[in-house]
Amino acid sequence: MPLPSSRYLTSDVPGSPGVIRSDPSDFRVEERLPFRPRGFGPFALILVEKRGISTPEAIRRLSHMFQVPQKQIGYAGLKDSEAVALQHFTLPGVRSEDADGREFTDGRVLQTWSHDAPLFLGALQGNHFDIRVREIGKGFAERARAILAELERRGVPHLYGEQRFGVRGEGPALGRALLSNDAEAFLSHLLGRPSDLERDPRVRQARDLYDRGDTAAAWKAFPAHRRLERRALEGFLRGLTPAEVLYTIPATDKRFFLTSYQSMVFNRALLRRLPGLDVVWEGDLVREEGTERVRLAAGLPRDQAAAEGFRLSPTGMLPGYAVALALGRQGILEREVFEEEGLRPGDFRKPAGLPCRGERRPLRIRISEVTVREEEGAVCLSFFLPRGAFATSVLREIFKPGQEPEAVLGRIPDLFL
Protein backbone atom coordinates (compact mmCIF):
# COMPACT_ATOMS: atom_id res chain seq x y z
CA MET A 1 0.00 0.00 0.00
CA PRO A 2 1.58 3.36 -1.02
CA LEU A 3 2.47 5.85 1.68
CA PRO A 4 0.49 9.12 1.87
CA SER A 5 2.05 11.96 -0.11
CA SER A 6 0.25 15.07 1.21
CA ARG A 7 2.45 17.56 3.05
CA TYR A 8 -0.46 18.77 5.20
CA LEU A 9 -2.87 17.16 7.63
CA THR A 10 -5.66 19.51 6.51
CA SER A 11 -5.01 19.02 2.80
CA ASP A 12 -8.70 19.31 1.93
CA VAL A 13 -8.78 22.99 2.93
CA PRO A 14 -6.59 25.27 0.76
CA GLY A 15 -4.07 27.64 2.26
CA SER A 16 -4.62 31.38 2.44
CA PRO A 17 -2.26 34.31 1.89
CA GLY A 18 -1.39 36.58 4.78
CA VAL A 19 1.42 38.38 6.60
CA ILE A 20 2.51 37.90 10.19
CA ARG A 21 5.09 39.71 12.33
CA SER A 22 4.57 43.12 10.73
CA ASP A 23 5.26 44.24 14.29
CA PRO A 24 6.40 42.21 17.34
CA SER A 25 3.00 42.86 18.95
CA ASP A 26 1.35 40.86 16.13
CA PHE A 27 2.86 37.69 17.63
CA ARG A 28 2.19 37.33 21.34
CA VAL A 29 3.03 34.27 23.41
CA GLU A 30 2.27 33.76 27.10
CA GLU A 31 4.03 31.04 29.03
CA ARG A 32 2.13 28.90 31.54
CA LEU A 33 3.85 27.05 34.37
CA PRO A 34 2.60 23.70 35.70
CA PHE A 35 2.62 24.88 39.33
CA ARG A 36 1.62 27.79 41.51
CA PRO A 37 4.32 29.94 43.14
CA ARG A 38 4.98 28.83 46.71
CA GLY A 39 4.96 32.36 48.16
CA PHE A 40 8.15 31.80 50.14
CA GLY A 41 11.77 30.86 49.49
CA PRO A 42 15.12 32.34 48.42
CA PHE A 43 14.17 32.97 44.77
CA ALA A 44 12.23 35.75 43.10
CA LEU A 45 9.97 34.19 40.48
CA ILE A 46 9.20 36.95 37.99
CA LEU A 47 6.93 37.25 34.96
CA VAL A 48 8.61 39.40 32.33
CA GLU A 49 7.16 40.94 29.20
CA LYS A 50 9.90 41.16 26.57
CA ARG A 51 9.51 42.77 23.14
CA GLY A 52 11.64 41.88 20.14
CA ILE A 53 14.55 40.28 22.04
CA SER A 54 15.61 36.67 22.53
CA THR A 55 15.51 34.78 25.82
CA PRO A 56 19.35 34.80 26.16
CA GLU A 57 19.36 38.56 25.62
CA ALA A 58 16.62 39.03 28.24
CA ILE A 59 18.72 36.97 30.66
CA ARG A 60 21.75 39.14 29.95
CA ARG A 61 19.76 42.30 30.71
CA LEU A 62 18.20 40.83 33.85
CA SER A 63 21.67 39.77 35.01
CA HIS A 64 22.94 43.33 34.63
CA MET A 65 19.90 44.87 36.33
CA PHE A 66 19.81 42.55 39.36
CA GLN A 67 23.54 41.75 39.54
CA VAL A 68 22.89 38.01 39.30
CA PRO A 69 25.20 35.78 37.21
CA GLN A 70 23.54 34.74 33.96
CA LYS A 71 24.10 31.05 34.69
CA GLN A 72 22.06 31.35 37.91
CA ILE A 73 18.96 32.79 36.23
CA GLY A 74 16.42 30.02 35.73
CA TYR A 75 13.92 29.75 32.87
CA ALA A 76 11.58 27.07 31.54
CA GLY A 77 12.00 27.47 27.77
CA LEU A 78 13.11 29.68 24.91
CA LYS A 79 10.73 32.25 23.46
CA ASP A 80 10.77 33.79 20.00
CA SER A 81 12.74 37.03 19.67
CA GLU A 82 10.41 38.60 17.09
CA ALA A 83 7.41 38.63 19.37
CA VAL A 84 5.94 39.97 22.57
CA ALA A 85 6.59 37.17 25.05
CA LEU A 86 5.43 36.81 28.64
CA GLN A 87 8.05 34.58 30.22
CA HIS A 88 9.02 33.49 33.74
CA PHE A 89 12.49 33.63 35.29
CA THR A 90 13.91 32.88 38.74
CA LEU A 91 16.49 35.12 40.40
CA PRO A 92 18.40 33.67 43.39
CA GLY A 93 18.89 35.94 46.39
CA VAL A 94 16.51 38.61 45.09
CA ARG A 95 13.44 39.64 47.09
CA SER A 96 10.25 39.60 45.04
CA GLU A 97 9.30 43.10 46.18
CA ASP A 98 12.63 44.42 44.89
CA ALA A 99 11.88 43.09 41.41
CA ASP A 100 8.26 44.23 41.19
CA GLY A 101 7.64 46.79 38.44
CA ARG A 102 11.27 47.00 37.30
CA GLU A 103 11.91 47.89 33.66
CA PHE A 104 14.83 47.30 31.29
CA THR A 105 15.41 47.95 27.60
CA ASP A 106 12.67 46.14 25.65
CA GLY A 107 11.26 44.52 28.76
CA ARG A 108 9.50 44.97 32.09
CA VAL A 109 8.59 42.88 35.13
CA LEU A 110 4.83 42.35 35.28
CA GLN A 111 4.45 40.15 38.38
CA THR A 112 6.68 38.75 41.12
CA TRP A 113 6.43 36.01 43.74
CA SER A 114 8.74 34.38 46.23
CA HIS A 115 9.57 30.79 45.36
CA ASP A 116 11.53 27.93 46.89
CA ALA A 117 13.28 26.50 43.80
CA PRO A 118 14.81 27.66 40.52
CA LEU A 119 13.09 27.17 37.18
CA PHE A 120 14.66 24.61 34.87
CA LEU A 121 14.28 23.81 31.18
CA GLY A 122 11.11 21.88 30.48
CA ALA A 123 9.25 23.00 33.64
CA LEU A 124 6.42 24.25 31.48
CA GLN A 125 2.77 23.44 30.97
CA GLY A 126 2.62 25.11 27.58
CA ASN A 127 2.10 28.41 25.77
CA HIS A 128 -0.90 30.47 24.73
CA PHE A 129 -0.53 32.30 21.40
CA ASP A 130 -2.25 35.38 20.01
CA ILE A 131 -1.24 35.92 16.38
CA ARG A 132 -2.49 38.74 14.17
CA VAL A 133 -2.46 38.01 10.43
CA ARG A 134 -2.54 41.02 8.09
CA GLU A 135 -2.97 41.47 4.32
CA ILE A 136 -5.30 38.51 4.30
CA GLY A 137 -7.01 37.08 1.26
CA LYS A 138 -10.74 36.72 0.80
CA GLY A 139 -12.24 33.98 2.95
CA PHE A 140 -9.18 33.70 5.22
CA ALA A 141 -11.18 33.63 8.46
CA GLU A 142 -13.55 30.91 7.22
CA ARG A 143 -10.70 28.70 6.01
CA ALA A 144 -8.74 29.28 9.22
CA ARG A 145 -11.75 28.23 11.30
CA ALA A 146 -12.19 25.06 9.24
CA ILE A 147 -8.50 24.16 9.52
CA LEU A 148 -8.35 24.82 13.25
CA ALA A 149 -11.50 22.78 13.84
CA GLU A 150 -9.93 19.83 12.04
CA LEU A 151 -6.71 20.26 14.04
CA GLU A 152 -8.75 20.25 17.27
CA ARG A 153 -10.34 16.98 16.20
CA ARG A 154 -7.28 15.22 14.75
CA GLY A 155 -4.31 16.93 16.41
CA VAL A 156 -1.51 19.21 15.20
CA PRO A 157 1.48 17.69 13.37
CA HIS A 158 4.15 17.61 16.09
CA LEU A 159 6.81 19.21 13.88
CA TYR A 160 9.80 20.98 15.35
CA GLY A 161 9.68 24.70 14.58
CA GLU A 162 12.15 27.22 13.26
CA GLN A 163 13.67 27.84 16.70
CA ARG A 164 15.35 24.42 16.44
CA PHE A 165 17.08 25.21 13.16
CA GLY A 166 18.73 28.62 13.59
CA VAL A 167 18.10 31.89 11.82
CA ARG A 168 19.76 30.66 8.60
CA GLY A 169 18.51 27.11 8.98
CA GLU A 170 22.11 26.11 9.68
CA GLY A 171 21.50 23.95 12.75
CA PRO A 172 20.93 20.58 11.03
CA ALA A 173 24.02 21.01 8.83
CA LEU A 174 26.12 21.77 11.92
CA GLY A 175 24.74 18.70 13.67
CA ARG A 176 25.38 16.50 10.63
CA ALA A 177 28.98 17.73 10.50
CA LEU A 178 29.42 16.79 14.16
CA LEU A 179 28.07 13.30 13.45
CA SER A 180 30.60 12.97 10.64
CA ASN A 181 33.40 14.53 12.71
CA ASP A 182 33.92 16.96 9.81
CA ALA A 183 35.50 20.00 11.47
CA GLU A 184 35.92 21.99 8.25
CA ALA A 185 32.27 21.57 7.25
CA PHE A 186 31.17 22.46 10.77
CA LEU A 187 33.20 25.69 10.80
CA SER A 188 32.08 26.58 7.29
CA HIS A 189 28.43 26.51 8.41
CA LEU A 190 29.17 28.19 11.74
CA LEU A 191 31.34 31.05 10.47
CA GLY A 192 30.63 31.47 6.77
CA ARG A 193 27.72 31.27 4.33
CA PRO A 194 26.10 34.72 4.77
CA SER A 195 22.33 34.91 4.47
CA ASP A 196 19.85 37.75 4.12
CA LEU A 197 17.84 36.07 6.89
CA GLU A 198 20.39 37.57 9.28
CA ARG A 199 19.44 41.21 9.44
CA ASP A 200 22.64 42.55 10.95
CA PRO A 201 24.89 43.63 8.03
CA ARG A 202 27.97 43.28 10.24
CA VAL A 203 27.28 39.57 10.64
CA ARG A 204 26.80 39.08 6.90
CA GLN A 205 30.05 40.97 6.23
CA ALA A 206 31.93 38.85 8.76
CA ARG A 207 30.68 35.62 7.17
CA ASP A 208 31.71 36.84 3.73
CA LEU A 209 35.19 37.66 5.04
CA TYR A 210 35.53 34.17 6.50
CA ASP A 211 34.47 32.59 3.21
CA ARG A 212 37.20 34.63 1.52
CA GLY A 213 39.78 33.25 3.95
CA ASP A 214 40.36 36.44 6.02
CA THR A 215 39.83 35.10 9.53
CA ALA A 216 41.39 38.12 11.26
CA ALA A 217 39.05 40.55 9.50
CA ALA A 218 36.10 38.24 10.15
CA TRP A 219 36.91 38.23 13.87
CA LYS A 220 36.93 42.03 13.92
CA ALA A 221 33.69 42.25 11.93
CA PHE A 222 31.61 39.94 14.10
CA PRO A 223 29.76 41.98 16.78
CA ALA A 224 30.86 41.38 20.36
CA HIS A 225 27.63 39.54 21.25
CA ARG A 226 28.39 36.82 18.65
CA ARG A 227 30.50 35.06 21.23
CA LEU A 228 30.51 31.59 19.66
CA GLU A 229 31.73 32.76 16.26
CA ARG A 230 34.35 35.03 17.82
CA ARG A 231 35.55 32.23 20.08
CA ALA A 232 36.06 29.93 17.11
CA LEU A 233 37.89 32.62 15.14
CA GLU A 234 40.14 33.36 18.11
CA GLY A 235 41.21 29.72 17.95
CA PHE A 236 42.29 30.19 14.34
CA LEU A 237 44.17 33.35 15.29
CA ARG A 238 46.04 31.31 17.93
CA GLY A 239 47.13 28.89 15.21
CA LEU A 240 44.74 26.01 16.04
CA THR A 241 43.71 23.50 13.39
CA PRO A 242 40.02 23.14 12.44
CA ALA A 243 39.78 19.98 14.57
CA GLU A 244 41.30 21.82 17.54
CA VAL A 245 38.94 24.76 17.05
CA LEU A 246 36.00 22.37 16.98
CA TYR A 247 37.19 20.93 20.31
CA THR A 248 36.89 24.39 21.90
CA ILE A 249 33.18 24.74 21.03
CA PRO A 250 31.15 24.43 24.27
CA ALA A 251 29.27 21.17 24.79
CA THR A 252 25.95 23.02 25.23
CA ASP A 253 26.24 24.46 21.71
CA LYS A 254 27.26 21.12 20.22
CA ARG A 255 24.30 19.49 21.94
CA PHE A 256 21.94 22.07 20.42
CA PHE A 257 23.30 21.44 16.91
CA LEU A 258 22.99 17.67 17.30
CA THR A 259 19.43 18.12 18.55
CA SER A 260 18.72 20.36 15.55
CA TYR A 261 19.79 17.59 13.19
CA GLN A 262 17.72 15.00 15.07
CA SER A 263 14.73 17.35 14.82
CA MET A 264 15.13 17.73 11.07
CA VAL A 265 15.22 13.94 10.59
CA PHE A 266 12.09 13.58 12.75
CA ASN A 267 10.30 16.24 10.68
CA ARG A 268 11.14 14.51 7.42
CA ALA A 269 9.82 11.19 8.65
CA LEU A 270 6.66 12.79 10.06
CA LEU A 271 5.81 14.51 6.80
CA ARG A 272 6.00 11.19 4.98
CA ARG A 273 3.33 9.88 7.35
CA LEU A 274 0.87 12.69 6.55
CA PRO A 275 -2.08 12.80 6.56
CA GLY A 276 -2.30 9.64 8.69
CA LEU A 277 -1.18 10.99 12.06
CA ASP A 278 -4.43 9.98 13.77
CA VAL A 279 -4.58 6.57 12.10
CA VAL A 280 -2.91 3.64 13.87
CA TRP A 281 -0.94 1.35 11.55
CA GLU A 282 -0.04 -2.22 12.33
CA GLY A 283 3.48 -2.19 13.78
CA ASP A 284 3.16 1.35 15.17
CA LEU A 285 4.73 2.24 18.47
CA VAL A 286 2.05 4.30 20.22
CA ARG A 287 2.18 6.53 23.29
CA GLU A 288 -0.72 6.81 25.68
CA GLU A 289 -1.91 10.34 26.40
CA GLY A 290 -0.57 11.87 29.60
CA THR A 291 2.13 9.22 30.07
CA GLU A 292 5.61 8.43 28.81
CA ARG A 293 4.63 4.83 28.11
CA VAL A 294 5.32 3.63 24.55
CA ARG A 295 4.05 0.25 23.40
CA LEU A 296 3.46 -1.73 20.24
CA ALA A 297 0.00 -1.22 18.76
CA ALA A 298 -2.13 -4.22 19.59
CA GLY A 299 -5.69 -4.74 18.44
CA LEU A 300 -6.08 -2.11 15.73
CA PRO A 301 -9.85 -1.51 16.12
CA ARG A 302 -9.43 -0.84 19.85
CA ASP A 303 -6.29 1.27 19.41
CA GLN A 304 -7.87 3.20 16.54
CA ALA A 305 -10.86 4.04 18.71
CA ALA A 306 -8.46 5.24 21.42
CA ALA A 307 -6.61 7.37 18.86
CA GLU A 308 -9.84 8.96 17.69
CA GLY A 309 -10.57 9.82 21.33
CA PHE A 310 -7.01 11.22 21.65
CA ARG A 311 -6.17 8.65 24.34
CA LEU A 312 -3.09 7.57 22.39
CA SER A 313 -1.08 8.63 19.34
CA PRO A 314 1.37 7.00 16.94
CA THR A 315 4.99 8.00 17.52
CA GLY A 316 7.95 8.77 15.29
CA MET A 317 11.67 8.45 15.88
CA LEU A 318 13.96 11.13 17.16
CA PRO A 319 17.07 9.28 15.93
CA GLY A 320 19.70 7.99 18.30
CA TYR A 321 21.73 4.93 19.19
CA ALA A 322 19.08 3.48 21.52
CA VAL A 323 15.83 4.46 19.80
CA ALA A 324 13.41 1.63 19.03
CA LEU A 325 12.21 1.61 15.44
CA ALA A 326 8.62 0.79 14.59
CA LEU A 327 7.54 -2.29 12.68
CA GLY A 328 5.38 -2.52 9.57
CA ARG A 329 4.89 0.46 7.27
CA GLN A 330 6.14 2.99 9.83
CA GLY A 331 9.27 0.91 10.40
CA ILE A 332 9.95 0.82 6.65
CA LEU A 333 9.51 4.60 6.52
CA GLU A 334 11.94 5.17 9.40
CA ARG A 335 14.59 2.86 7.98
CA GLU A 336 14.32 4.61 4.62
CA VAL A 337 15.04 7.96 6.30
CA PHE A 338 18.09 6.48 8.04
CA GLU A 339 19.36 5.09 4.74
CA GLU A 340 18.80 8.33 2.85
CA GLU A 341 20.78 10.24 5.48
CA GLY A 342 23.57 7.66 5.31
CA LEU A 343 23.17 6.92 9.01
CA ARG A 344 23.17 3.99 11.37
CA PRO A 345 21.91 4.16 14.95
CA GLY A 346 25.46 3.58 16.16
CA ASP A 347 26.57 6.88 14.59
CA PHE A 348 24.78 8.63 17.46
CA ARG A 349 26.63 6.74 20.18
CA LYS A 350 29.13 9.50 20.95
CA PRO A 351 29.40 12.23 18.28
CA ALA A 352 31.62 15.06 19.54
CA GLY A 353 31.74 13.17 22.83
CA LEU A 354 28.00 13.66 23.37
CA PRO A 355 25.87 10.49 23.24
CA CYS A 356 22.40 10.84 21.68
CA ARG A 357 20.06 8.08 22.83
CA GLY A 358 17.08 9.16 20.74
CA GLU A 359 13.45 8.70 21.73
CA ARG A 360 9.94 8.12 20.45
CA ARG A 361 7.93 11.33 20.02
CA PRO A 362 4.17 11.56 19.34
CA LEU A 363 3.42 12.48 15.75
CA ARG A 364 0.63 14.84 16.80
CA ILE A 365 -0.26 17.03 19.74
CA ARG A 366 -3.45 18.61 21.06
CA ILE A 367 -4.51 22.19 20.42
CA SER A 368 -7.11 23.89 22.64
CA GLU A 369 -8.65 27.26 23.53
CA VAL A 370 -9.03 28.03 19.82
CA THR A 371 -10.64 31.29 18.67
CA VAL A 372 -10.60 33.19 15.39
CA ARG A 373 -11.43 36.89 15.68
CA GLU A 374 -11.87 39.22 12.72
CA GLU A 375 -10.58 42.80 12.85
CA GLU A 376 -10.50 45.51 10.21
CA GLY A 377 -8.06 44.21 7.61
CA ALA A 378 -6.75 41.42 9.87
CA VAL A 379 -7.63 38.16 11.60
CA CYS A 380 -6.46 37.23 15.11
CA LEU A 381 -5.77 33.56 15.83
CA SER A 382 -5.63 32.40 19.47
CA PHE A 383 -4.80 28.91 20.75
CA PHE A 384 -2.98 26.98 23.46
CA LEU A 385 -0.32 24.34 22.79
CA PRO A 386 1.29 22.09 25.40
CA ARG A 387 4.99 21.97 26.15
CA GLY A 388 7.14 20.92 23.21
CA ALA A 389 4.76 22.11 20.49
CA PHE A 390 5.50 24.93 18.04
CA ALA A 391 3.03 27.53 16.76
CA THR A 392 4.66 27.27 13.32
CA SER A 393 3.15 23.78 13.01
CA VAL A 394 -0.31 25.36 13.25
CA LEU A 395 0.55 28.26 10.95
CA ARG A 396 1.97 26.07 8.18
CA GLU A 397 -1.37 24.22 8.05
CA ILE A 398 -3.20 27.54 7.69
CA PHE A 399 -0.83 29.13 5.16
CA LYS A 400 0.27 25.91 3.43
CA PRO A 401 3.57 27.14 1.97
CA GLY A 402 4.16 25.60 -1.42
CA GLN A 403 0.46 24.94 -1.99
CA GLU A 404 -0.58 28.59 -1.88
CA PRO A 405 1.89 30.54 -4.08
CA GLU A 406 0.68 33.93 -2.87
CA ALA A 407 1.20 33.19 0.81
CA VAL A 408 3.65 35.49 2.55
CA LEU A 409 4.98 33.77 5.63
CA GLY A 410 7.16 36.30 7.42
CA ARG A 411 9.86 34.24 9.09
CA ILE A 412 8.28 30.81 8.69
CA PRO A 413 10.80 28.99 6.49
CA ASP A 414 9.67 25.61 5.18
CA LEU A 415 12.54 23.67 6.72
CA PHE A 416 10.65 20.41 6.81
CA LEU A 417 11.19 19.12 3.28
N, C-alpha and C positions, 0 to 999 in steps of 0.2 A: 504493500500500500504506500503510495507516494507521500512524502512529508508535506505539510502545509507550506505555502510559499508567501503568504501575506506578511507584510512587515508591520501590520497593525492589528490589535485585538478588535478594534471597532471598525473593521474595513468596510462595513456596509454603509457607514456614514462618511461622506467626503470631508476633507479638511477645509478650513476656512482661512483666508488671509487675515493678518493682523500684526500689530507691532506691540511689543512689550518693552519695558525698561526705558521708555522715553525719559523717565526721571526715576531716581531711586525709590521715591514714594509709590511708584506704580507696582512695586514688588515688595510686599510686606510679609515677613515671617515672624511668628511668635512661638518661642520655645515653651514646651510644657514639661515640667519635671514629674517623676512618678511618686513624689513624696511631698509632704508638707514641711516647711521649715520648723525646726524644733523650738525656736524661740530662746535658746540658750546655747552657749558654747563659745570657743575661742575664734570662730570664723565669722566674718561678715559675708552673708549670702546676699548678693546684689542683683537686681534686674536692671540691665543696661539697654537703652535704645541707642543703637549705632546706625549711622547713615553713610553709606558709600565707602566703608572701610572693611577690611578683612578682620577675622577673629584674631590672628596673630598681631595685627596692628592695634586693635583695641586693647589687647593684653599689654602691649608695649606702652601705650598711653596710660593705662591704669597703673602699671608698675611705676611709671614716673610720678603720677599724681599721688599715689599712696605710699611710695617708697617701699614697695614690696618686690622682691626678686620675681622676674617673669616666670621662672620655673615653679614658683610656689603658688601661682594663681591658677585655681582650678576652673575647669569648664567641661561641659557635657558633650559638646560637638561643635563642628565648624559651621559657620553661617556665611551665606553668599556676601561678597563685598559690594556688589552693585544692587543693593537693596536697603530697605529699612528693616533692621532685625532687632527683635527684643530677645535678649540672651542673658543667661545667668552666669555669674562668676562667684568664686569664693576667694576671700582675702584673709590670710592668716594674721592674727594679731591686730585686726582693725575692728573697732567698735562700730556696730551697725549705724548708730546715730551720727557718727563722724563721716559716714559715707552718704547719708541721705541727702538727696538733692544736688550732689556735686555734678559739675559739668566739665567736659574736656572737649577738645577739638573734634567735631563730628560725632559727639556722643554725650549722653547724660544718664545719671542714675535715677531710675524711676521709683524703685522700691528697695527697701533693705530689711533684713532680718538677721538675728543671731542664729548661728547653726553650729552643730557639734562635730561636723566632719567636712572635709574638702569635697568638691565635685570631682568626678573623674569621667574620662571619655566613655560614652555609652550609657551614662546614668540619665536617661532621657525617655520620656513617654512618647513624644513625637512633636510635630510642628503643625501649627495652623497657618495657612497661606491665604493672603488676600492679594490677588493679581489683577491689575487693570490692563485691559487690552484695548489699544487705540487703533485708528485707521482700519476699522473692521469692514469686512464685506457684508453684503446683504444676506440676511438669514443667519448671521454668526451666532446669535444668542440661541436660536432654536436648535441649531446643530450642536452647539456646546452642551445644551441641556440633554439632548439625546445621547451624546457620547458619555457624559458624566453619569447618566442613569444606567447605561450599560456597564460602565466601570464599577458602579456601586453593586451591581448584581453579580458581575463576573470577576471583579478584582482588577487591579492596576498591574501591568507588566512590571516586575520588580527589577527594572534596569538600573544599573548604576548611572548617576548623572555626571554632568560636566565637571563637578568639583573633583572627581576622582582622576581626571585626565590631564589637568593643567590648562593654563590659559591657551597655550598653542596646541593642546592635544598631545603633548610630548611624553606624558607619563608612561603609557604602555611601551613606547620605544625604549625608554630608559630602563624599564623593568626587564624587557626582553634582552637588552644588552647585558644586564647583570646576570641573567640566567645563562647567557652564553660566555660570561666572563670576558666580554669584549670591551676593554677600557677605552679604546679609541672611539668606538661607536657611541659609548655612553657619554663621553665628554663632548663629542660632536653635537649630540642632542641637547646636552645640558648648557653648553656655552655658545653654540653657533645657531645657524638656521633661523635668521630673523623672520618675524611674522607680523603682519599688520594687526593681528589680534592683540598684540601687546601695544598699548597706547603710548607708552613712554618712549619718545624718540631716542633717548639716551640708551635705553636697553637695546633697541634695534640697531643702533650704531655700534654698540659694543659687540653684539653678535656678528655683525658684518666684519668687524675688525678681526675677530677670532677666526672666522672662516678664511680670511686673507692671510692668516698666519702671524698677525701682530698681537701676540699675547700681552705684551706690556701696555700697548695702547688700549686693548680691550679691558684690562684691569682698571685703568684710569677712567675709562668711559662708563663702566658699570656704576650705577648709583650706590651709595654706601649701604642702603638697606638691602641690596641684593647680596646678602652675606654668603650664600652657598656658592654662587658663581665666582665671587671675589676670592673666596677661600681656595677654590680649585685653581684659579689663575695664579694665586700666590705660590702654590706648589710648583707650577711650571717655572715661575720666576726664580725659585730656589733650586732649579735644576732637576726636579723630580721627573721620572718617566710617567707616561700615562697610567700604567698599572699602579705606581706609587701614589699618584694623585688620587686615583680611584679609592685607594685604601684610606685616604684621609677624609672621605665623605662620611658624615655622621650616619650611624646605623639607623636613626629615626627617618632620615631622608631616604636611605636605601629601602627601608621597609615600605615607605609610602609608594615608591616607584614599583616595587614588586607587587604590591597590592593593586596598583593601577593596572598593571598587565593582567593580573588575575581577573580583575573586574571586566576588562575588555573581552577576555576569552569567555567569561560567563555571559556577557551581553550577546556575543555572537551566537552562542549555543541557544540562548533563550529565544532570539529572533527566529531561529530555524523552527522552533516549536510553535510559533504563532500560527493560527489563532487559538490553539488548543490548550491554553494554560489552565482552564477549568475542567478539562477532560482528562480522566485518569486512564493511562495506557497500561496494558499488561507489562510488567517489568519495571514500572515506575517505583522510585523511592519517594514516599510521601511523608510530609510532616504534619502532625496534628496541631491544630490551632491552639495557641497559647502554651505550647510546650516546645522543648528542644528535641523531642523524640522523633526519629526518622525510622521508617520501617518499609519493607517491601509491600507493595500493593497486593492485597489478597481479597478475592471476592469482588470483582469489578462492579457488579450492580450495587452492592452495599457501599463500596468506597466512592463510587460515582455519586450516589445520593448524598454522602457526607461532603463531597466536594461542592455539590450544588448548594448545600447549606453552609458552606464556608467553614466546615469543621475540620477539613484537611486540605492540603494543596500538594500538587506534584512539586518536586524540587529539581534544581539543576546543580551542576558542579561548579564550585569555585576551585580551580585546579590546585593540586598539591600532591605531595608524595604519599599521603595517607588517605586521600579522599576515595570513598567508595563510588564506583561508577554504576549507573543503572543497568538494568537488563532490557531486553526487547528493543523496541524502536528507539526509545530514549538513549539506551546504551550505545546503539549504533551511531546515533547522532553525536554523542559525547566523544566517542572514539574517533570519529571523523574529524572533529575539531582538533583533538590532540595531534592527529596525523598531519593535518594541514598546517599546524603551527610548528611541525617538526619536533614535537615534545614527547617525552615519556614522564610518567609520574616521578620517577627517580631524579629527574632534572631539578625538582623543587626541594630536594633533600637538604641542601645547604648552599644555595647561591649567595655569594658575597658574605658567607658565614652566617646567613639568616635562614633557618629552616622554615618552609612554608607547608604546613600540614594540609591545607585545603579544607573544605567543608561543603555540606549540602545546604543550599539556600532556596527558600520557596520561590517559585517562578512568578508568583503574583502576591499582592498585598492589598489589604482593605483600605478603602477610602470612605470617609464619613463627613458629616456636617457640611454637605454640599449645598451651595446656593449659587445662582446665576442672577446677577442684578444688572439691569440696563441703565446706563447713564447717557447723557447727551454726547453722541459721538464715541462712546466707549461701552465696554461690557466688563463688569467686575466678577471674577471667579473666586469663590471662597471654598476651602475644603481643608480637612485634617488628614494627615498621613502619620502612621506610626513610625517609631524609630527605624532608621535604616532605609527609608523610602525617599525618593527624590521627586520634587515637583515637576522636573523636566519630563519624567515618565508620563505624567498626566498631560502636560502641554504638547508633547509630540503626538499624542493621540488626537488632540483637538486640532493642531495645525497640520499634521501629517506632512512633514517635509519630504519632498520627492514626489508625493502624490499631487500636492497642490502647488503648481509652479509659481503662483503669485504670493505665496505665504512669505512674510518677512518675520524672521524668528529672533531678532535681537542677537543675544549671545547663546542661542541654543544650537550648538554644532551637532550634526548628525554623526556622532562618533561611534555608532553602534553597528556599522555595516561590516 
